[in-house]
Amino acid sequence: MNLEPLQQKLLAAARAHPPADRVPYAFEQRIRAHLSTLPPVDLAALWARALWRAAVTCVAVTLLLATWSFVQSPASSTTEDLSQQFEQTLLAAADQLEETW
């Protein structure tokens, strides 16, 4: 099928029948009737759906990280416990204050 002559015929037909400048009868009433049949947007339902999806994602990430922390190899924790490092970091400033007094 040759597309060039078909395109020329379609363009000629479109030029021969320009679009009308008038609006169809009762167009505005038909649009308003169609819009009134649509259900109103429930913003609370949209927020609730989004928050539940976010909650499910947070629970999945929490379970994934909890599993990873329990499965973590014990060889990496033999050097020093994280709680001990945290305590030493917090008390470092207090130790420095005692030395300066």
GUPA-932753 format. One record per atom (N, C-alpha, C, O): residue number from 1; residue in one letter; atom name; y, x, z. Coordinates in nm, 3 decimals. Layout:
BEGIN
   i aa at      yy      xx      zz
 NUM  a CA       Y       X       Z
...
//
This chain:
BEGIN
   i aa at      yy      xx      zz
   1  m  N  -0.117   0.085   0.000
   1  m CA   0.000   0.000   0.000
   1  m  C   0.124   0.090   0.000
   1  m  O   0.135   0.184   0.079
   2  n  N   0.213   0.059  -0.089
   2  n CA   0.337   0.136  -0.101
   2  n  C   0.443   0.074  -0.010
   2  n  O   0.482  -0.041  -0.030
   3  l  N   0.488   0.149   0.088
   3  l CA   0.579   0.096   0.189
   3  l  C   0.724   0.091   0.143
   3  l  O   0.801   0.008   0.191
   4  e  N   0.762   0.178   0.052
   4  e CA   0.902   0.182   0.009
   4  e  C   0.948   0.053  -0.060
   4  e  O   1.053   0.001  -0.025
   5  p  N   0.871  -0.001  -0.157
   5  p CA   0.916  -0.129  -0.217
   5  p  C   0.914  -0.244  -0.117
   5  p  O   1.000  -0.332  -0.122
   6  l  N   0.817  -0.245  -0.027
   6  l CA   0.810  -0.350   0.074
   6  l  C   0.933  -0.344   0.165
   6  l  O   0.991  -0.448   0.198
   7  q  N   0.973  -0.225   0.204
   7  q CA   1.091  -0.209   0.288
   7  q  C   1.216  -0.257   0.213
   7  q  O   1.302  -0.322   0.272
   8  q  N   1.226  -0.225   0.086
   8  q CA   1.342  -0.268   0.007
   8  q  C   1.347  -0.420  -0.005
   8  q  O   1.454  -0.479   0.002
   9  k  N   1.231  -0.484  -0.022
   9  k CA   1.227  -0.631  -0.032
   9  k  C   1.267  -0.696   0.101
   9  k  O   1.341  -0.795   0.102
  10  l  N   1.220  -0.640   0.210
  10  l CA   1.255  -0.696   0.341
  10  l  C   1.404  -0.680   0.370
  10  l  O   1.467  -0.772   0.422
  11  l  N   1.460  -0.565   0.336
  11  l CA   1.604  -0.544   0.356
  11  l  C   1.686  -0.638   0.268
  11  l  O   1.789  -0.689   0.312
  12  a  N   1.642  -0.662   0.144
  12  a CA   1.714  -0.753   0.054
  12  a  C   1.708  -0.896   0.107
  12  a  O   1.807  -0.969   0.099
  13  a  N   1.593  -0.937   0.161
  13  a CA   1.580  -1.072   0.217
  13  a  C   1.666  -1.088   0.341
  13  a  O   1.725  -1.194   0.363
  14  a  N   1.675  -0.985   0.421
  14  a CA   1.758  -0.992   0.541
  14  a  C   1.906  -0.997   0.505
  14  a  O   1.983  -1.066   0.572
  15  r  N   1.946  -0.926   0.402
  15  r CA   2.086  -0.929   0.360
  15  r  C   2.122  -1.063   0.296
  15  r  O   2.237  -1.107   0.304
  16  a  N   2.026  -1.128   0.234
  16  a CA   2.053  -1.256   0.169
  16  a  C   2.073  -1.368   0.270
  16  a  O   2.143  -1.465   0.241
  17  h  N   2.014  -1.356   0.388
  17  h CA   2.026  -1.459   0.491
  17  h  C   2.084  -1.396   0.618
  17  h  O   2.009  -1.358   0.708
  18  p  N   2.217  -1.384   0.626
  18  p CA   2.277  -1.325   0.746
  18  p  C   2.257  -1.416   0.867
  18  p  O   2.241  -1.537   0.850
  19  p  N   2.258  -1.361   0.987
  19  p CA   2.239  -1.445   1.107
  19  p  C   2.359  -1.538   1.128
  19  p  O   2.472  -1.505   1.093
  20  a  N   2.331  -1.652   1.186
  20  a CA   2.436  -1.751   1.210
  20  a  C   2.520  -1.709   1.330
  20  a  O   2.473  -1.638   1.419
  21  d  N   2.645  -1.753   1.331
  21  d CA   2.736  -1.720   1.440
  21  d  C   2.731  -1.821   1.553
  21  d  O   2.793  -1.799   1.657
  22  r  N   2.662  -1.930   1.537
  22  r CA   2.662  -2.035   1.639
  22  r  C   2.540  -2.021   1.732
  22  r  O   2.437  -1.964   1.695
  23  v  N   2.555  -2.074   1.850
  23  v CA   2.448  -2.073   1.950
  23  v  C   2.368  -2.201   1.933
  23  v  O   2.427  -2.307   1.908
  24  p  N   2.236  -2.195   1.946
  24  p CA   2.156  -2.318   1.933
  24  p  C   2.198  -2.424   2.035
  24  p  O   2.253  -2.393   2.140
  25  y  N   2.170  -2.550   2.000
  25  y CA   2.208  -2.664   2.084
  25  y  C   2.137  -2.655   2.219
  25  y  O   2.016  -2.633   2.223
  26  a  N   2.209  -2.672   2.329
  26  a CA   2.159  -2.675   2.466
  26  a  C   2.089  -2.545   2.506
  26  a  O   1.998  -2.545   2.589
  27  f  N   2.132  -2.436   2.446
  27  f CA   2.071  -2.306   2.478
  27  f  C   2.093  -2.270   2.625
  27  f  O   2.000  -2.225   2.693
  28  e  N   2.215  -2.288   2.675
  28  e CA   2.247  -2.253   2.812
  28  e  C   2.167  -2.338   2.910
  28  e  O   2.120  -2.286   3.012
  29  q  N   2.150  -2.467   2.883
  29  q CA   2.073  -2.554   2.973
  29  q  C   1.926  -2.513   2.974
  29  q  O   1.861  -2.518   3.078
  30  r  N   1.874  -2.474   2.859
  30  r CA   1.733  -2.432   2.854
  30  r  C   1.712  -2.304   2.935
  30  r  O   1.611  -2.291   3.004
  31  i  N   1.806  -2.212   2.926
  31  i CA   1.793  -2.087   3.001
  31  i  C   1.802  -2.115   3.151
  31  i  O   1.724  -2.061   3.229
  32  r  N   1.897  -2.199   3.191
  32  r CA   1.910  -2.233   3.333
  32  r  C   1.786  -2.305   3.385
  32  r  O   1.742  -2.280   3.497
  33  a  N   1.728  -2.395   3.304
  33  a CA   1.607  -2.465   3.346
  33  a  C   1.491  -2.366   3.361
  33  a  O   1.411  -2.377   3.454
  34  h  N   1.484  -2.271   3.271
  34  h CA   1.377  -2.170   3.280
  34  h  C   1.396  -2.083   3.405
  34  h  O   1.299  -2.051   3.473
  35  l  N   1.520  -2.045   3.434
  35  l CA   1.545  -1.962   3.552
  35  l  C   1.520  -2.037   3.682
  35  l  O   1.479  -1.977   3.782
  36  s  N   1.545  -2.168   3.682
  36  s CA   1.522  -2.244   3.805
  36  s  C   1.374  -2.263   3.834
  36  s  O   1.337  -2.289   3.949
  37  t  N   1.287  -2.250   3.734
  37  t CA   1.143  -2.263   3.758
  37  t  C   1.082  -2.135   3.814
  37  t  O   0.971  -2.138   3.867
  38  l  N   1.153  -2.023   3.801
  38  l CA   1.100  -1.898   3.854
  38  l  C   1.107  -1.898   4.006
  38  l  O   1.204  -1.947   4.063
  39  p  N   1.005  -1.843   4.072
  39  p CA   1.010  -1.838   4.219
  39  p  C   1.116  -1.738   4.265
  39  p  O   1.138  -1.637   4.197
  40  p  N   1.181  -1.763   4.377
  40  p CA   1.283  -1.669   4.425
  40  p  C   1.218  -1.539   4.472
  40  p  O   1.103  -1.536   4.515
  41  v  N   1.294  -1.433   4.463
  41  v CA   1.245  -1.302   4.505
  41  v  C   1.247  -1.296   4.658
  41  v  O   1.350  -1.321   4.721
  42  d  N   1.132  -1.264   4.716
  42  d CA   1.120  -1.253   4.861
  42  d  C   1.131  -1.105   4.899
  42  d  O   1.035  -1.030   4.888
  43  l  N   1.250  -1.066   4.944
  43  l CA   1.274  -0.925   4.977
  43  l  C   1.190  -0.879   5.095
  43  l  O   1.149  -0.763   5.101
  44  a  N   1.166  -0.967   5.190
  44  a CA   1.085  -0.930   5.306
  44  a  C   0.942  -0.898   5.263
  44  a  O   0.881  -0.804   5.315
  45  a  N   0.889  -0.974   5.170
  45  a CA   0.754  -0.948   5.122
  45  a  C   0.748  -0.816   5.045
  45  a  O   0.650  -0.742   5.056
  46  l  N   0.852  -0.786   4.969
  46  l CA   0.854  -0.659   4.897
  46  l  C   0.858  -0.541   4.994
  46  l  O   0.788  -0.442   4.975
  47  w  N   0.942  -0.553   5.099
  47  w CA   0.948  -0.447   5.200
  47  w  C   0.816  -0.434   5.274
  47  w  O   0.769  -0.322   5.298
  48  a  N   0.756  -0.545   5.309
  48  a CA   0.629  -0.541   5.383
  48  a  C   0.521  -0.473   5.300
  48  a  O   0.444  -0.392   5.352
  49  r  N   0.514  -0.507   5.173
  49  r CA   0.414  -0.446   5.085
  49  r  C   0.437  -0.295   5.074
  49  r  O   0.341  -0.218   5.081
  50  a  N   0.561  -0.254   5.057
  50  a CA   0.591  -0.111   5.047
  50  a  C   0.559  -0.038   5.176
  50  a  O   0.505   0.073   5.173
  51  l  N   0.591  -0.099   5.291
  51  l CA   0.564  -0.032   5.418
  51  l  C   0.414  -0.023   5.447
  51  l  O   0.369   0.076   5.504
  52  w  N   0.337  -0.125   5.409
  52  w CA   0.193  -0.116   5.428
  52  w  C   0.134  -0.007   5.341
  52  w  O   0.044   0.066   5.384
  53  r  N   0.182   0.006   5.218
  53  r CA   0.132   0.115   5.133
  53  r  C   0.167   0.251   5.193
  53  r  O   0.086   0.343   5.189
  54  a  N   0.288   0.262   5.247
  54  a CA   0.326   0.388   5.310
  54  a  C   0.241   0.415   5.434
  54  a  O   0.204   0.529   5.460
  55  a  N   0.210   0.311   5.510
  55  a CA   0.127   0.329   5.629
  55  a  C  -0.013   0.375   5.591
  55  a  O  -0.070   0.463   5.657
  56  v  N  -0.068   0.319   5.487
  56  v CA  -0.202   0.361   5.441
  56  v  C  -0.199   0.506   5.398
  56  v  O  -0.291   0.582   5.427
  57  t  N  -0.094   0.546   5.328
  57  t CA  -0.082   0.685   5.285
  57  t  C  -0.070   0.777   5.405
  57  t  O  -0.132   0.884   5.407
  58  c  N   0.008   0.740   5.504
  58  c CA   0.024   0.823   5.624
  58  c  C  -0.107   0.837   5.701
  58  c  O  -0.140   0.945   5.750
  59  v  N  -0.182   0.730   5.712
  59  v CA  -0.312   0.736   5.780
  59  v  C  -0.407   0.827   5.704
  59  v  O  -0.481   0.905   5.764
  60  a  N  -0.406   0.818   5.572
  60  a CA  -0.493   0.904   5.492
  60  a  C  -0.457   1.051   5.510
  60  a  O  -0.546   1.135   5.524
  61  v  N  -0.328   1.083   5.510
  61  v CA  -0.285   1.221   5.529
  61  v  C  -0.321   1.269   5.669
  61  v  O  -0.364   1.383   5.687
  62  t  N  -0.305   1.182   5.770
  62  t CA  -0.339   1.219   5.907
  62  t  C  -0.488   1.248   5.920
  62  t  O  -0.527   1.347   5.983
  63  l  N  -0.570   1.163   5.862
  63  l CA  -0.715   1.186   5.869
  63  l  C  -0.755   1.313   5.795
  63  l  O  -0.843   1.387   5.841
  64  l  N  -0.692   1.338   5.683
  64  l CA  -0.721   1.460   5.607
  64  l  C  -0.685   1.585   5.687
  64  l  O  -0.763   1.680   5.692
  65  l  N  -0.568   1.585   5.749
  65  l CA  -0.526   1.701   5.827
  65  l  C  -0.609   1.716   5.955
  65  l  O  -0.639   1.828   5.996
  66  a  N  -0.647   1.605   6.017
  66  a CA  -0.731   1.613   6.136
  66  a  C  -0.868   1.670   6.101
  66  a  O  -0.921   1.754   6.174
  67  t  N  -0.924   1.625   5.992
  67  t CA  -1.053   1.678   5.947
  67  t  C  -1.042   1.827   5.917
  67  t  O  -1.131   1.905   5.953
  68  w  N  -0.934   1.865   5.853
  68  w CA  -0.915   2.007   5.819
  68  w  C  -0.902   2.092   5.945
  68  w  O  -0.955   2.203   5.950
  69  s  N  -0.833   2.041   6.046
  69  s CA  -0.816   2.120   6.168
  69  s  C  -0.946   2.133   6.246
  69  s  O  -0.968   2.236   6.309
  70  f  N  -1.033   2.032   6.242
  70  f CA  -1.161   2.041   6.311
  70  f  C  -1.261   2.127   6.236
  70  f  O  -1.348   2.190   6.297
  71  v  N  -1.250   2.130   6.105
  71  v CA  -1.346   2.206   6.024
  71  v  C  -1.303   2.350   6.008
  71  v  O  -1.381   2.434   5.962
  72  q  N  -1.180   2.381   6.045
  72  q CA  -1.127   2.515   6.030
  72  q  C  -1.219   2.616   6.097
  72  q  O  -1.274   2.589   6.204
  73  s  N  -1.235   2.731   6.035
  73  s CA  -1.330   2.831   6.086
  73  s  C  -1.285   2.884   6.221
  73  s  O  -1.165   2.907   6.242
  74  p  N  -1.378   2.904   6.314
  74  p CA  -1.341   2.956   6.447
  74  p  C  -1.301   3.102   6.444
  74  p  O  -1.242   3.150   6.541
  75  a  N  -1.331   3.176   6.338
  75  a CA  -1.295   3.318   6.331
  75  a  C  -1.145   3.337   6.326
  75  a  O  -1.094   3.438   6.373
  76  s  N  -1.073   3.240   6.270
  76  s CA  -0.927   3.256   6.259
  76  s  C  -0.858   3.232   6.393
  76  s  O  -0.745   3.277   6.412
  77  s  N  -0.923   3.163   6.485
  77  s CA  -0.860   3.134   6.615
  77  s  C  -0.904   3.232   6.724
  77  s  O  -0.870   3.212   6.840
  78  t  N  -0.978   3.336   6.691
  78  t CA  -1.025   3.431   6.794
  78  t  C  -0.917   3.526   6.838
  78  t  O  -0.925   3.579   6.949
  79  t  N  -0.816   3.550   6.758
  79  t CA  -0.713   3.648   6.795
  79  t  C  -0.632   3.597   6.913
  79  t  O  -0.628   3.663   7.017
  80  e  N  -0.567   3.483   6.899
  80  e CA  -0.489   3.427   7.008
  80  e  C  -0.468   3.279   6.980
  80  e  O  -0.451   3.237   6.865
  81  d  N  -0.469   3.203   7.085
  81  d CA  -0.454   3.058   7.072
  81  d  C  -0.309   3.024   7.035
  81  d  O  -0.216   3.091   7.079
  82  l  N  -0.291   2.921   6.955
  82  l CA  -0.158   2.878   6.912
  82  l  C  -0.075   2.832   7.031
  82  l  O   0.047   2.853   7.034
  83  s  N  -0.138   2.769   7.129
  83  s CA  -0.063   2.725   7.246
  83  s  C  -0.007   2.843   7.324
  83  s  O   0.103   2.835   7.378
  84  q  N  -0.082   2.951   7.330
  84  q CA  -0.033   3.071   7.399
  84  q  C   0.085   3.133   7.324
  84  q  O   0.182   3.177   7.386
  85  q  N   0.076   3.136   7.192
  85  q CA   0.187   3.189   7.113
  85  q  C   0.311   3.102   7.131
  85  q  O   0.422   3.153   7.143
  86  f  N   0.293   2.972   7.132
  86  f CA   0.405   2.880   7.149
  86  f  C   0.472   2.899   7.286
  86  f  O   0.594   2.901   7.296
  87  e  N   0.390   2.913   7.389
  87  e CA   0.443   2.932   7.524
  87  e  C   0.519   3.064   7.535
  87  e  O   0.625   3.070   7.597
  88  q  N   0.466   3.169   7.476
  88  q CA   0.533   3.298   7.480
  88  q  C   0.667   3.293   7.406
  88  q  O   0.764   3.356   7.448
  89  t  N   0.671   3.220   7.298
  89  t CA   0.795   3.207   7.221
  89  t  C   0.900   3.132   7.301
  89  t  O   1.017   3.172   7.302
  90  l  N   0.860   3.025   7.368
  90  l CA   0.956   2.949   7.447
  90  l  C   1.006   3.025   7.568
  90  l  O   1.124   3.016   7.603
  91  l  N   0.919   3.100   7.631
  91  l CA   0.957   3.172   7.753
  91  l  C   1.021   3.307   7.725
  91  l  O   1.066   3.374   7.818
  92  a  N   1.027   3.348   7.599
  92  a CA   1.088   3.477   7.567
  92  a  C   1.235   3.477   7.603
  92  a  O   1.286   3.577   7.654
  93  a  N   1.305   3.369   7.577
  93  a CA   1.448   3.363   7.610
  93  a  C   1.469   3.367   7.761
  93  a  O   1.563   3.430   7.809
  94  a  N   1.382   3.300   7.835
  94  a CA   1.395   3.301   7.982
  94  a  C   1.369   3.440   8.038
  94  a  O   1.436   3.482   8.132
  95  d  N   1.274   3.512   7.980
  95  d CA   1.246   3.649   8.026
  95  d  C   1.364   3.740   7.998
  95  d  O   1.394   3.828   8.079
  96  q  N   1.431   3.722   7.888
  96  q CA   1.546   3.806   7.856
  96  q  C   1.661   3.778   7.952
  96  q  O   1.735   3.870   7.988
  97  l  N   1.678   3.652   7.994
  97  l CA   1.784   3.619   8.089
  97  l  C   1.758   3.684   8.224
  97  l  O   1.852   3.729   8.289
  98  e  N   1.633   3.689   8.268
  98  e CA   1.601   3.749   8.397
  98  e  C   1.629   3.899   8.396
  98  e  O   1.671   3.956   8.497
  99  e  N   1.605   3.963   8.281
  99  e CA   1.628   4.106   8.273
  99  e  C   1.776   4.141   8.276
  99  e  O   1.813   4.245   8.329
 100  t  N   1.861   4.055   8.222
 100  t CA   2.003   4.086   8.218
 100  t  C   2.070   4.059   8.352
 100  t  O   2.176   4.117   8.377
 101  w  N   2.016   3.978   8.439
 101  w CA   2.077   3.948   8.569
 101  w  C   2.038   4.055   8.661
 101  w  O   2.076   4.052   8.778
//
